[in-house]
Amino acid sequence: MISLQTKLTSILLLISFLASAQYTDVINSNRPGVSQSAFAVGKNVLQFELGPSIIKEEHTPLQYEVSGFAVDFAARYGLLFEELEIILDGVYQNDTFTNNISNISTEEGRSNFKRFTIGAKYLVYDPYKNAGEDKPNLYSWKANRAFKWKSLIPAVSVYVGANFDTENNPYTAPDVEGISPKVMIATQNNFAGGWVLVLNLIKDRIGSEFSDFQYIVTLTHSFNPKWAIFGEAQGISSDFYADNIFRVGAGYLLNKDFQLDANIAFNTKDTPSIFNFNFGASYRFDFHTDPDNGDSAEDEYKRQARKRKKKKKKTDDFDDYKDER
């Protein structure tokens, strides 16, 4: 049931879930994971996503430790079309690097942007765009929750951006500085029962000696109209750094424009071992208008609320009818 799917997934915001349109009447966020959904925030929507992290790393063979904090951030704006958004995002880290070689500890304070990127994402294929809204089956709960083969066809977007790296950055490879391109393909499947699958394929810092390839797979499940949980796997491959990082966490919808979330990140190796705790928030300034009738976002939210209330009444009436029989 696509309408229920959209309500459950987009309300819980964990990776920008949308089933039938770019814009939803509640915020949709890429947090708390690091993947990007295939869908944009919606035309004239300005959205901020922010999350501080506690950083802890230990490299057993090289005998060093890293402890400190980081802040990941994103500003997203829906520009010109429903399918297009402009994104500024990055990670700033401040930590202490402790070298324990030969039982002599030395400490070094470090700080810089691990990533600072500006780019644009455009939805090139939306399998739901011309399919129309699937109506709920008032006679069969099983039919509404059943697997639909068309859900295997993902929405697809492309991203093109540029990294801005400073000279002598302790978090990047030695030859990485200045401006370098970044490209990505993002796909998204919306399954029955509140499940959403997002896949990102990324080629980063193109043209440098240590250009890397990344994949990110995020699976999210929304189990009530306020809460959702997620699991994520991120693979990184380059001559400078390679890893497989896993994340688990949850998000909570405080109101239609405000999300809170938290997650932990870890890996399974000791070169280095990683354990980070991240908590954050997403907030949007909603200036979207309905292109069909010119309604503001607030008007559209109220209209959709009335539709949901009416639909729920029909379902409740039918349940009462079954009980009487």
Buried (B, 14 or more C-beta within 10 A) or exposed (E): BBBBBBBBBBBBBBBBBBBBBBBBBBBBBBBBBBBBBBBBBBBBBBBBBBBBBBBBBBBEEEBBBBEBBBBBBBBBBBBEEBBBBBBBBBBBBEBEBBBBEEEEEEEEEBEBBBBBBBBBBBBEBBBBBEEEEBEBEBEEEEEBEEEEEEBEEBBBBBBEBBBBBEEEBEBBBEEBBEEBBBBBBBBBBBBBBBBBBBBBEBBBBEEBEBBBEBBBBBBBBBEEEEBBBBBBBBEBEBEBBEBEBBBBBBBBBEEBBBBBBBBBBBBEEEEBBBEBBBBBBBBBEBBBBEEEEEBEBEEBBEBBEEEBEEBEEEEEEEEEEEEEE
